[in-house]
Amino acid sequence: MNKSITIQDLGLKDYKSAWDYQETLFKEILDIKIQNRRNGTQLTTPNYFLFVEHPHVYTLGKSGDISNLLLTETQLEQKGATFYKINRGGDITYHGPGQIVGYPILDLENFFTDIHKYLRFLEEVIILTLADYGLKAERSQGETGVWLDVGTPFARKICAMGVRASRWVTMHGYALNVNADLGYFDNIIPCGIRGKAVTSLNVELGVVKVDESEVKTKLLKHFEMLFEAKILPQNHQQVERNER
């Protein structure tokens, strides 16, 4: 079992380009697992964690309802946003500047083989990180992601989640609103859930801007603890090599 996870911060990156890169790493792990089972080998599978920030984009999960996008193609262009139907779970969500997106690409056989537990751990990483800022974040029954003031008329979502898994290899992940422009959420029914608001960390703290590097450090600390993993520093040369 390999519990080391290589961190790569891709910075601001087009959604499709980042998606393609995820698929490359996802396939790399799957190919090793298939080879091991076919040839009886015991090659170690790697694990990755990608941080990325996307230009304005709306994505719809494989079981999502397109009617939850409230913009026409022309209106999308006017807002400088793109749209993709993708292969993760969940409905529609928004990604954009000021949002920390995390894509863990893990072989869960290195950790535990339980997708429900995996999703709950991702939520817990966010919950613990927000607690570091004095916020009480929670799960909302039947609604994947992380919320504030659950069970009240003021319930609001601060982090959306959607994953894909095959042969226990994961991709996609979570989007935590840190300094996000919440106006872009007005153009969708977020995650297909009507009547509930969306919020961002800077709004909740009453500040103009939260230090995103600090948030990433806290996220990784809790991720490492929950998954009992060893976080490895980013290898810039590896990023460049895989993107060619």
C-alpha positions in Angstrom: 0.0 0.0 0.0 1.2 3.4 -0.9 -0.1 6.2 1.3 2.0 8.9 -0.2 0.1 11.6 -2.1 1.9 14.0 -4.6 0.5 17.5 -4.5 0.3 19.6 -7.6 -1.0 23.1 -7.7 -2.0 23.9 -11.3 -2.9 27.5 -10.6 -5.5 29.1 -12.9 -6.3 26.5 -15.6 -9.0 26.1 -18.2 -11.6 23.5 -17.1 -11.2 21.2 -20.1 -7.4 21.2 -19.9 -7.5 20.3 -16.2 -10.1 17.6 -16.8 -7.9 16.1 -19.5 -5.0 16.1 -17.1 -7.0 14.4 -14.5 -7.9 11.8 -17.0 -4.2 11.2 -17.8 -3.4 10.6 -14.1 -6.5 8.5 -13.6 -5.6 6.3 -16.6 -2.0 6.0 -15.4 -3.2 4.5 -12.1 -5.8 2.3 -13.7 -3.3 0.9 -16.2 -1.0 -0.1 -13.4 -3.8 -1.9 -11.6 -4.9 -3.7 -14.7 -1.3 -4.8 -15.4 -0.9 -6.0 -11.8 -4.1 -8.2 -12.1 -3.3 -9.4 -15.6 0.4 -10.3 -15.0 0.4 -11.0 -11.3 2.8 -8.1 -10.6 2.7 -5.9 -7.6 3.6 -2.5 -9.0 2.8 0.4 -6.6 0.1 2.8 -7.7 0.7 6.5 -7.2 -1.8 9.0 -5.6 -2.2 12.6 -6.6 -4.0 15.7 -5.2 -4.5 18.6 -7.6 -5.3 22.1 -6.5 -6.7 24.3 -9.3 -8.6 27.5 -10.0 -10.8 27.7 -13.1 -12.0 30.6 -15.2 -15.8 30.9 -15.0 -17.4 27.6 -15.9 -20.6 25.6 -15.2 -20.4 21.8 -15.1 -23.2 19.3 -15.1 -22.9 15.8 -13.6 -23.9 12.7 -15.6 -27.2 12.5 -13.8 -27.9 16.2 -13.7 -30.8 18.2 -15.2 -29.8 20.7 -17.9 -32.8 22.8 -16.9 -30.9 23.8 -13.8 -28.7 25.9 -16.1 -30.6 29.2 -16.4 -28.5 30.7 -19.2 -28.7 30.3 -23.0 -25.5 29.7 -25.0 -25.4 33.4 -25.9 -25.8 34.5 -22.3 -22.9 32.2 -21.3 -20.7 33.9 -23.9 -21.8 37.3 -22.6 -20.8 36.4 -19.1 -17.4 34.9 -20.2 -18.4 31.5 -19.0 -18.2 28.0 -20.5 -20.3 24.9 -19.9 -19.4 21.2 -19.8 -21.4 18.0 -19.2 -19.0 15.7 -17.4 -18.5 12.2 -16.0 -18.8 12.9 -12.2 -21.8 12.4 -9.9 -24.0 15.3 -8.8 -25.9 18.0 -10.7 -24.9 21.4 -11.8 -22.3 23.6 -10.2 -20.1 26.6 -10.8 -16.3 27.0 -10.7 -14.5 30.3 -11.0 -11.8 32.6 -9.6 -11.7 32.8 -5.8 -12.7 29.1 -5.4 -10.3 26.4 -4.3 -10.9 23.3 -6.3 -9.4 20.0 -5.1 -9.1 16.9 -7.3 -7.8 13.9 -5.3 -6.8 11.2 -7.8 -6.3 8.3 -5.4 -6.1 4.5 -5.6 -8.5 3.9 -2.6 -7.0 0.4 -2.3 -4.1 2.2 -0.8 -6.4 3.6 1.9 -9.8 2.0 2.2 -12.3 0.6 -0.3 -15.5 2.5 0.7 -16.8 5.3 -1.5 -19.3 6.5 1.1 -16.5 6.8 3.6 -14.4 8.6 1.0 -17.1 11.3 0.5 -17.6 11.7 4.2 -13.8 12.2 4.7 -13.8 14.8 1.9 -16.6 16.6 3.7 -14.8 16.3 7.0 -11.6 17.9 5.6 -13.7 21.0 4.7 -15.6 21.0 8.0 -12.3 20.9 10.0 -10.7 23.6 7.8 -13.7 25.9 8.3 -13.6 25.2 12.0 -10.0 26.7 12.0 -11.7 29.9 10.9 -14.3 29.7 13.7 -17.2 28.5 11.5 -19.4 25.6 12.4 -19.9 23.7 9.1 -22.0 20.6 8.8 -23.4 18.0 6.5 -27.0 18.2 5.3 -28.8 14.9 5.2 -29.2 13.6 1.6 -27.2 16.5 0.1 -23.5 15.9 -0.5 -21.2 18.8 0.3 -20.7 21.2 3.2 -23.2 23.7 4.6 -23.7 26.3 7.3 -26.8 26.7 9.5 -28.2 23.4 8.5 -31.9 23.0 9.4 -32.6 26.7 9.5 -34.1 29.1 7.0 -30.6 30.5 6.6 -28.9 27.2 5.4 -26.3 28.0 2.8 -23.8 25.8 0.9 -20.1 26.7 1.0 -18.6 23.6 -0.7 -19.9 21.4 -3.5 -18.7 17.9 -4.2 -18.9 15.4 -7.0 -16.6 12.4 -7.7 -16.1 9.6 -10.2 -14.6 6.2 -9.2 -13.6 3.2 -11.2 -11.7 0.1 -9.8 -11.4 2.2 -6.6 -9.5 5.0 -8.4 -11.1 8.5 -7.9 -11.2 11.7 -9.8 -13.0 15.1 -9.6 -13.6 16.3 -6.0 -14.7 19.4 -4.3 -15.0 23.2 -4.8 -14.7 25.4 -1.7 -15.9 29.0 -2.1 -13.2 31.1 -0.5 -13.2 34.5 -2.3 -15.8 33.5 -5.0 -18.1 35.9 -6.9 -21.4 34.5 -5.7 -23.3 36.3 -8.4 -22.4 33.5 -10.8 -24.5 31.1 -8.8 -27.6 33.1 -9.6 -27.4 31.6 -13.1 -28.0 28.1 -12.0 -30.0 26.1 -9.5 -26.9 24.9 -7.6 -26.7 21.1 -7.3 -30.4 21.1 -8.4 -31.4 22.2 -4.9 -34.0 25.0 -4.9 -34.5 27.6 -2.2 -31.1 27.4 -0.5 -28.3 30.0 -0.7 -24.6 29.7 -1.5 -21.9 31.5 0.5 -18.1 32.0 0.5 -15.5 32.0 3.3 -14.7 35.7 2.9 -18.4 36.6 3.1 -18.8 34.6 6.3 -15.7 36.2 7.9 -16.7 39.7 6.8 -13.4 40.4 5.0 -12.6 41.4 1.4 -10.1 38.6 0.8 -9.0 35.4 2.6 -5.5 34.1 2.1 -6.0 31.2 -0.3 -2.5 29.8 0.3 -3.3 29.6 4.0 -6.6 27.8 3.3 -4.8 25.2 1.1 -2.2 24.5 3.9 -5.1 23.9 6.3 -6.9 21.6 3.8 -3.8 19.5 3.3 -3.1 19.2 7.0 -6.6 17.8 7.6 -6.5 15.6 4.5 -3.2 14.1 5.6 -4.5 13.4 9.1 -7.8 11.8 8.0 -6.4 9.7 5.3 -3.3 8.8 7.4 -1.3 9.8 4.3 2.1 11.4 3.6 1.9 14.6 1.6 4.7 15.0 -0.9 5.7 18.4 -2.3 4.7 19.4 -5.8 7.0 18.3 -8.6 6.9 21.0 -11.2 8.8 19.0 -13.8 6.3 16.2 -13.6 3.4 18.6 -14.2 5.1 20.0 -17.3 6.0 16.5 -18.6 2.5 15.2 -18.3 0.9 18.2 -20.0 3.0 17.9 -23.1 
